[in-house]
Amino acid sequence: MKGSADKKEIGYSSIGKVRQIMDCFNFHKPSLTMYQIAEKVNLPTSSLYRYLQAMVTAGILSHNKQTNLYSIGMDIVEFAGVALMQYEI
C-alpha cells in the first residue's frame, strides 16, 4: 500500500529501530530490562543502550534505576490521547 512503510523498509533506519524497541512492550510485558529487549531486537547492546537513553531523554520510554526496567513513557500516553481524540467513540 502506497504511503505505508513496510517493516522491512524501516527496519534499518533509526525510526525502524525505535519501532522495533517499542514493539517489545505489550500488556504481558509492560516493563523490560535492556537484555530482554536485546533478545528481541537485532542490535549490539552498546547501540541498544544509546537508543534506550535517547528514548528516555525524549520521553518515549521511562527507566526505573532501582529495578533497571524500561517501560513506555508518559509522552507516548499523551500522544495516544491526542490520537484517540481524532476518532468518534
Secondary structure, 3 states (H helix, E strand, C coil): CCCCCCHHHHCCCHHHHHHHHHCCCCCCCCEECHHHHHHHCCCCHHHHHHHHHHHHHCCCEEEECCCCEEEECHHHHHHHHHHHHCCCC
